[in-house]
Amino acid sequence: MELIDYSSSVWSISPALLAIVLAIATRRVLVSLSTGILVGALMLNNASILPTFIYLKDNIVSLVYSDGSINSNMNIVLFLILLGVLTALLTVSGSNRAFVEWAQKRIKDRRGAKLLAASLVFVTFIDDYFHSLAVGAIARPVTDRFQVSRPKLAYILDSTAAPMCVMMPVSSWGAYIITLVAGLLTTYSITEYTPMGAFVVMSAMNYYAIFALLMVFFVAYFSFDIGSMARHEKAAMARENQEAEDESGAKGHVRNLVFPILVLIVATISIMMYTGGQALAKAGLPFSVLGAFENTNVGISLVVGGVSAVVISTVLIILDGQVNFAEYVRAWKLGIKSMSGAIAILFFAWTINKIVGDMQTGKYLSSFLVSGNIPVQLLPVILFILGAAMAFSTGTSWGTFGIMLPIAASMATNAAPELMLSCLSAVMAGAVCGDHCSPVSDTTILSSTGAKCNHMDHVTTQLPYALTVAAASCLGYITVGFTESGVAGFIVTALSLVMLVFIVKKR
């Protein structure tokens, strides 16, 4: 089936743009995504009904089954279900309540609860999906007890996940980026940097990721609530309890929460090392931690970690003897049901991402750089903005990395070799920024899922913070372009962000 080529047409952005605008305007995510999907499918098939139906059917089937095997997407779905079940088991066993009571003795106020949620990223930075869901399960009972709004928790989860993962070499993100950078260094015969050395320098110039992370701690400590976030925080403080189920269940023990979460983390990391090591051995390469992360199977690792945590939680429930079989089964049903909305949104997001790929939205956006007559000093900031626009419309940071990093390297090599790493870093930063802002991003979806927050509430409350950091980052990349100094760009970004925060707070 031959699809219409939109790679050189402005219409290539219309399905994604339509879905995003409708989602923000109507706050009905599934309706908005389905509209974008239908419009895109009709455009690709010249408005022919039967080919459109076949195209959509093939795309939906491929999400579950492709190339003769179950699609890797199903591992993420299974992990979501397992984490929903684990959360329900922690609730019914009373361990959530016990953890909250334990935390109350050490965490005295809302500030401490927010800082706890933010600080857990230093333990769970191996993968953004893992971080958003696992930390949500751990921190949500505590933030609920201290009357922190769910949108605030979702913001903390989302704005610590990708920014930390993208700067850590020992993470699924870091390994992927280092692989791409290694290929680019080889392609352009750049020998003054190793792939790891280049990644470290790029991370130091990833102004959006650095300052988005710092902004989280600033917001948590000083209660810097702007836009609709202030309204949600006031509403949360007016409620005695946000979720009654966290107060129900048996009188549990903190260990019944700590042990399953530890098992979840250790098992996930272990299987990531194992699957990565197997891939290295199959390729005849020596084992290394970075190499293992580079070649690991994240989906399988998450599923094994989730199964292990559920098994341990079940064993602890049996040993305590406070939960009967009927309550245990009910917890499974509630856990699965709690994830049904997130899974539906993910399926719709994956479908529209496939349509965006077939519309060649990324190719159209990147053509601006290739065809434009751009002053070399503005190259980093333009790459940042375009990377953000691409990730926003496609909903994927990784796809933006794959498309934009080679383009940035090619342009820098030919126009300004001294700005090579600055340009690559700007792409990384822009991709994370756009991913944060996009309602069709799977990371954004999973952050609202981890916080059990309305998805569009999360999108609209996070947007002012993301745009504030993005504006400061733009000034930083302009400075880098003119000075060729990463330190100067960092200082300008920091000063600009301080000024913007002061202006916003004053208003």
C-alpha positions in Angstrom: 0.0 0.0 0.0 1.6 3.2 -1.2 1.2 6.2 1.1 1.1 9.9 -0.1 4.5 11.6 0.5 4.2 14.7 2.8 7.9 15.0 3.5 8.1 18.4 1.8 4.7 19.7 2.7 3.6 21.8 5.7 0.6 19.4 5.9 2.9 16.8 7.4 2.5 18.5 10.8 -1.3 18.7 10.7 -2.3 15.4 12.4 0.1 15.9 15.3 -0.8 19.6 15.7 -4.5 18.9 15.5 -4.3 16.2 18.2 -2.2 18.5 20.5 -4.4 21.6 20.0 -7.6 19.6 20.6 -6.1 17.9 23.7 -5.2 21.3 25.3 -8.5 22.9 24.2 -10.9 20.1 25.1 -8.9 18.2 27.8 -10.3 15.0 26.3 -7.1 13.2 25.4 -8.5 10.0 23.8 -10.9 11.9 21.6 -8.2 14.4 20.5 -5.7 11.6 19.7 -8.3 9.6 17.8 -9.2 12.7 15.7 -5.5 13.2 14.9 -5.1 9.5 14.0 -8.2 9.5 11.7 -7.2 12.7 9.9 -3.6 11.5 9.4 -4.7 8.1 8.1 -7.2 9.6 5.7 -4.5 12.1 4.4 -2.0 9.3 3.9 -4.5 7.2 2.0 -5.9 10.1 -0.2 -9.2 10.0 1.8 -10.1 6.5 0.6 -12.1 4.7 3.2 -11.1 1.1 2.6 -7.3 1.7 2.4 -7.6 3.9 5.5 -9.3 1.2 7.4 -6.7 -1.4 6.4 -3.9 1.0 7.2 -5.3 1.6 10.7 -5.9 -2.1 11.3 -2.3 -3.0 10.3 -0.9 -0.2 12.6 -3.0 -1.3 15.6 -2.1 -5.0 15.1 1.6 -4.1 14.8 1.5 -2.5 18.2 0.8 -5.9 19.7 2.3 -8.3 17.1 4.9 -7.7 14.4 7.7 -9.5 12.6 6.4 -12.8 13.8 6.6 -12.1 17.5 5.0 -10.0 20.3 5.9 -6.4 20.0 8.3 -4.9 22.6 5.6 -2.3 23.4 3.7 -5.1 25.3 6.5 -5.3 27.8 5.8 -1.7 28.8 2.1 -2.5 29.0 2.7 -5.6 31.1 5.0 -3.5 33.4 2.3 -0.9 33.9 -0.1 -3.7 34.9 2.4 -5.2 37.3 3.1 -1.9 38.9 -0.6 -1.2 39.3 -1.0 -4.5 41.0 2.0 -3.9 43.2 0.6 -0.5 44.2 -2.7 -2.1 45.1 -1.0 -4.9 47.1 1.0 -2.3 49.0 -2.2 -0.5 49.9 -4.2 -3.6 50.9 -1.4 -4.8 53.0 -1.2 -1.5 54.9 2.4 -1.0 54.0 1.6 2.3 52.3 0.0 3.6 55.5 2.9 2.3 57.6 5.4 4.1 55.3 3.4 7.3 55.6 3.4 7.1 59.4 7.1 6.3 59.4 7.8 9.2 57.0 5.7 11.6 59.1 8.1 11.1 62.0 10.9 12.3 59.8 9.2 14.5 57.2 7.6 17.3 59.0 5.9 19.3 56.2 4.9 19.6 52.6 8.3 20.8 51.7 9.9 17.6 53.0 7.4 15.4 51.1 8.1 17.2 47.8 11.9 17.0 48.3 11.6 13.3 49.1 9.8 12.7 45.7 12.4 14.8 43.9 15.4 13.2 45.6 14.4 9.6 44.7 15.6 10.3 41.1 19.2 9.7 42.4 18.2 6.1 43.0 16.0 5.4 40.0 17.8 7.2 37.2 18.4 4.0 35.1 15.2 4.6 33.0 12.6 7.3 32.8 9.6 4.9 32.6 10.9 3.1 35.7 11.5 6.3 37.6 8.1 7.8 36.9 6.2 4.7 37.9 8.3 3.4 40.8 8.8 6.8 42.4 5.1 7.6 42.0 4.2 4.4 43.9 6.7 5.2 46.7 6.1 9.0 47.1 2.4 9.3 46.3 1.1 8.2 49.7 3.5 10.6 51.4 2.7 13.6 49.2 -1.1 12.8 49.6 -0.8 12.9 53.4 1.0 16.2 53.3 -1.6 17.6 50.9 0.7 18.0 47.9 -1.4 18.1 44.7 -1.2 15.3 42.2 -0.2 17.7 39.4 2.7 18.9 41.5 3.8 15.3 42.0 3.4 14.6 38.3 5.6 17.6 37.6 8.3 16.4 40.0 8.3 12.9 38.4 8.4 14.2 34.8 11.0 16.9 35.4 13.4 14.7 37.2 13.0 11.6 35.0 14.3 12.6 31.5 16.6 15.4 32.6 18.5 13.0 34.9 18.4 10.0 32.5 19.7 12.1 29.6 22.8 13.2 31.5 23.7 9.9 33.1 25.9 7.6 31.0 24.7 4.6 33.1 21.1 4.8 32.0 19.1 3.6 29.0 19.1 7.1 27.6 22.8 7.7 28.1 23.8 4.4 26.5 21.6 5.2 23.5 23.0 8.7 23.0 26.6 7.5 23.4 25.9 4.9 20.7 24.7 7.6 18.3 27.5 9.9 19.2 30.1 7.2 18.6 28.8 6.7 15.1 28.9 10.4 14.4 32.5 10.7 15.6 33.5 7.9 13.4 31.6 9.3 10.4 33.3 12.7 10.6 36.7 11.3 11.7 36.7 13.2 15.0 39.5 11.8 17.2 39.9 14.5 19.9 37.0 13.1 21.9 36.0 9.5 22.9 32.3 8.8 22.8 32.1 8.9 26.6 34.2 12.1 26.7 32.0 13.8 24.1 28.9 12.7 26.1 30.2 14.2 29.3 30.9 17.6 27.6 27.5 17.5 25.9 25.8 16.8 29.3 27.6 19.8 30.8 26.1 22.0 28.1 22.6 20.5 28.3 21.2 23.6 29.9 17.6 22.6 29.7 18.1 19.3 31.5 20.4 20.8 34.2 18.1 23.7 35.0 14.8 21.8 34.7 16.2 19.5 37.4 17.3 22.4 39.5 14.0 24.1 39.0 12.2 21.1 40.5 14.1 21.4 43.8 13.6 25.2 43.8 9.8 24.7 43.3 9.7 22.0 45.9 11.6 24.0 48.5 10.1 27.4 48.0 6.6 26.3 46.8 7.0 28.3 43.6 3.5 27.8 42.1 2.7 29.5 38.9 -0.3 29.3 36.5 -2.8 26.6 37.2 -0.4 24.8 39.5 -1.2 27.4 42.2 -4.9 26.6 41.9 -4.3 22.8 42.2 -2.0 23.3 45.2 -4.6 25.5 47.0 -7.3 22.9 46.3 -5.1 20.1 47.6 -4.3 22.0 50.8 -8.1 22.5 51.4 -8.7 18.7 51.4 -8.0 16.6 54.4 -7.1 13.5 52.4 -6.7 13.1 48.7 -7.3 9.4 48.4 -9.2 7.3 50.9 -7.7 4.0 49.8 -4.3 5.0 51.1 -5.9 5.1 54.6 -7.6 1.7 54.3 -6.2 -1.8 54.6 -4.5 -3.8 57.2 -2.1 -2.4 59.7 1.1 -3.1 57.8 4.8 -2.8 58.1 7.3 -0.5 56.4 9.4 -3.5 55.3 6.4 -4.7 53.2 6.9 -1.6 51.0 10.7 -1.3 51.2 11.5 -4.9 50.3 9.3 -5.1 47.1 10.6 -1.7 45.9 14.3 -2.8 46.6 13.6 -6.0 44.7 12.1 -4.0 41.9 15.2 -1.8 41.6 17.8 -4.6 42.0 16.0 -7.1 39.8 15.5 -4.5 37.0 19.2 -3.4 37.0 20.4 -7.0 37.2 18.3 -8.1 34.2 19.4 -5.0 32.3 23.0 -6.1 33.0 22.2 -9.7 32.1 20.4 -9.0 28.8 23.0 -6.4 27.8 25.8 -8.8 28.6 24.2 -11.6 26.6 24.0 -9.2 23.6 27.7 -8.3 24.0 28.7 -11.9 24.2 26.6 -12.7 21.1 28.5 -10.0 19.3 31.8 -11.3 20.5 32.5 -8.1 22.6 33.9 -8.0 26.2 31.5 -7.1 29.0 31.3 -3.6 30.3 28.6 -1.8 32.3 28.2 0.9 29.7 28.1 -1.7 26.9 25.5 -3.7 28.8 23.3 -0.6 29.2 23.8 0.2 25.5 22.6 -3.2 24.4 20.1 -4.1 27.1 16.5 -5.0 26.7 14.7 -2.5 28.9 11.2 -3.9 28.4 12.1 -7.4 29.5 14.1 -6.0 32.4 11.2 -4.0 33.6 8.8 -7.0 33.4 11.1 -9.3 35.4 11.6 -6.5 38.0 7.8 -6.0 38.2 7.1 -9.8 38.5 9.8 -10.1 41.2 8.4 -7.2 43.2 4.8 -8.6 43.0 6.0 -12.1 44.1 7.9 -10.6 47.1 4.9 -8.5 48.1 2.6 -11.5 47.9 5.0 -13.6 50.1 5.1 -10.8 52.7 1.3 -10.6 52.7 1.0 -14.3 53.2 3.6 -14.2 56.1 1.7 -11.4 57.8 -1.6 -13.2 57.5 -3.7 -10.0 57.7 -5.2 -10.1 54.1 -7.6 -12.8 53.1 -7.7 -14.3 49.6 -10.8 -12.3 48.6 -9.1 -9.0 49.5 -5.9 -10.2 47.6 -7.9 -10.9 44.4 -9.7 -7.6 44.7 -6.4 -5.8 45.0 -5.3 -7.4 41.7 -8.5 -6.3 40.0 -8.2 -2.8 41.3 -4.5 -2.6 40.3 -5.2 -3.7 36.7 -8.2 -1.4 36.5 -6.1 1.6 37.8 -3.8 1.3 34.8 -6.5 0.9 32.1 -6.7 4.6 31.3 -2.9 5.0 31.0 -2.7 2.0 28.8 -5.4 3.3 26.5 -3.7 6.7 26.2 -0.4 4.9 25.4 -1.9 2.8 22.6 -3.4 6.0 21.1 -0.1 7.8 21.5 1.9 5.0 19.9 -0.6 4.9 17.0 -0.4 8.7 16.3 3.4 8.5 16.6 3.4 5.9 13.8 1.2 8.1 11.7 3.5 11.1 12.4 6.4 8.9 11.2 4.6 8.0 8.0 3.7 11.7 7.4 7.5 12.4 7.7 6.9 15.3 10.1 10.4 15.0 11.4 11.9 15.1 7.9 9.9 18.2 7.0 10.9 20.1 10.2 14.6 19.2 9.7 14.5 20.4 6.1 14.4 24.0 7.5 17.9 23.6 8.7 19.3 21.9 5.6 17.8 24.5 3.2 18.1 27.6 5.3 20.9 30.2 5.2 21.6 30.3 8.9 24.3 32.4 10.7 26.6 29.8 12.4 26.4 31.7 15.7 22.7 31.0 15.9 23.0 27.3 15.0 22.9 26.0 18.6 19.7 27.9 19.6 18.0 27.0 16.3 18.8 23.4 16.8 17.4 23.6 20.3 14.2 25.2 19.2 13.7 22.8 16.2 14.5 19.8 18.4 11.9 21.0 20.9 9.3 21.5 18.1 10.0 18.0 16.7 9.8 16.2 20.0 6.6 18.2 20.9 4.9 17.2 17.7 6.1 13.6 17.5 6.1 12.9 21.3 9.4 11.2 21.3 12.8 12.3 22.5 14.6 9.2 21.2 13.2 9.7 17.7 14.3 13.3 17.7 17.8 12.2 18.8 17.9 9.8 15.9 16.8 12.3 13.3 18.4 15.5 14.6 21.8 14.5 15.9 23.1 13.4 12.5 21.7 16.6 10.9 23.3 18.7 13.6 26.7 17.0 13.2 26.6 17.4 9.5 25.8 21.1 9.7 28.4 21.8 12.4 31.1 19.9 10.5 30.5 22.0 7.4 29.8 25.4 8.9 31.3 25.5 12.4 33.4 22.5 13.6 34.2 24.4 16.8 30.4 24.2 17.7 30.0 20.5 17.1 29.4 19.4 20.7 27.4 22.6 21.4 25.1 21.7 18.5 24.7 18.1 19.6 24.0 19.2 23.2 21.4 21.7 22.0 19.6 18.9 20.2 19.6 16.7 23.3 18.2 19.6 25.4 15.5 20.6 22.8 14.4 17.0 22.5 13.9 16.7 26.3 12.1 20.1 26.4 9.7 19.2 23.6 9.0 15.8 25.2 8.2 17.5 28.5 5.7 19.8 26.9 4.0 17.3 24.6 0.7 15.7 25.7 1.3 12.7 23.4 4.7 11.9 24.9 4.8 8.5 26.6 7.1 9.9 29.3 4.5 12.6 30.0 1.7 10.0 30.1 3.6 7.7 32.5 4.4 10.6 34.8 0.7 11.5 35.1 0.1 7.7 35.6 2.7 7.4 38.3 1.1 10.4 40.2 -2.5 9.2 39.4 -3.1 12.6 38.1 -5.4 13.8 35.3 -3.2 13.8 32.2 -4.1 17.2 30.9 -3.9 18.7 34.4 -0.3 17.5 34.3 0.4 18.9 30.9 -1.0 22.3 31.5 0.6 22.8 35.0 4.0 21.7 33.8 4.1 23.8 30.7 4.9 27.2 32.4 7.9 25.7 34.2 9.2 24.0 31.1 8.8 27.2 29.0 10.5 29.3 31.6 13.5 27.0 31.6 13.4 26.8 27.8 13.5 30.6 27.4 16.6 30.8 29.7 18.2 27.9 27.8 17.7 29.7 24.5 19.7 32.7 25.8 22.4 30.3 27.0 22.7 28.7 23.5 22.8 32.1 21.8 25.7 32.9 24.1 27.5 29.6 23.3 27.1 30.4 19.6 28.8 33.7 19.9 31.4 33.0 22.6 32.1 29.2 21.9 32.2 28.9 25.7 30.0 26.4 27.5 30.8 28.1 30.8 29.5 31.4 29.5 26.4 29.8 28.2 25.8 28.1 31.6 26.2 31.5 33.5 23.9 33.3 31.1 21.3 30.5 31.4 21.5 30.7 35.2 21.2 34.4 35.4 18.4 34.5 32.9 16.4 31.9 34.8 16.8 33.8 38.0 15.5 36.9 36.3 12.6 35.1 34.7 11.6 33.4 38.0 11.8 36.8 39.8 9.6 38.4 37.1 7.1 35.6 37.1 6.9 35.5 40.9 6.4 39.3 41.0 3.6 39.1 38.5 
